[in-house]
Amino acid sequence: MKESLFVTNRFRSPISTAAVAVLFLAGSLCSAAQNSGFSMDLHANSQATAKDIGLPAYPGSKPSKDGDSDSAANLGMGINGFRFSLLAASFTTSDSPAQVLDFYRKPLSHYGEVLECYQGKPVGALTVTRSGLTCASKKNAGIEVNGSGDSSTDHELRAGTPLRFRIVGISDSQAGKTRFGLVFLELPKDSDSESKN
């Protein structure tokens, strides 16, 4: 039976959203593969910085916590050839969402064409990058990445490949405060997919 893992790029609680899913998947794979001679590596902590994600820190921004959730997440799992990594960090600034997105366009361009998405749909003429990255949900090896198209506040930039990409997304904006998230995702290759890193 193939387990599935759902990763959302809502930046409100990266630890609680993804840690449970990663640990659930790891437990399922371990129980299914007992006594079959496999190797496994698993880590989950709340230590991820903008630099770890591969992007600069936004000038003057501060880490943003939401209730009991940490402001950052560093999750990873490797089982034989299966690899999954998620680095996420949430921040706040007094600057506008447009200023945040404009700041990150150039750093993101180091990873390829920059795709702008709003509510899970592309903004502008670019709808898919040369590498195949889109705004839409993708499934790779049972992992679904959702562009959070159900939220009216989701505005993001993406760059990379379908299996290895970075996201800068606006979580919400209220009276002089913008919350945004930086994410790096590395998804496992789907055995049914022809996608390449």
BELUR-V85127 format. One record per run of one state. SS is the DSSP state (~ for helix, > for strand, _ for the rest). FROM is the first residue (numbers start at 0). TO is the last residue. If there is no record, write none. Layout:
ss=[SS/SS]
from=[FROM/FROM]
to=[TO/TO]
//
This chain:
ss=[_/>/_/~/_/>/_/~/_/>/_/>/_/>/_/>/_/>/_/~/_/>/_/>/_/>/_/>/_/>/_/>/_/>/_]
from=[0/4/8/13/32/39/45/49/53/61/63/65/66/68/69/71/79/81/93/96/109/114/118/120/122/137/140/142/146/154/161/163/174/176/186]
to=[3/7/12/31/38/44/48/52/60/62/64/65/67/68/70/78/80/92/95/108/113/117/119/121/136/139/141/145/153/160/162/173/175/185/196]
//
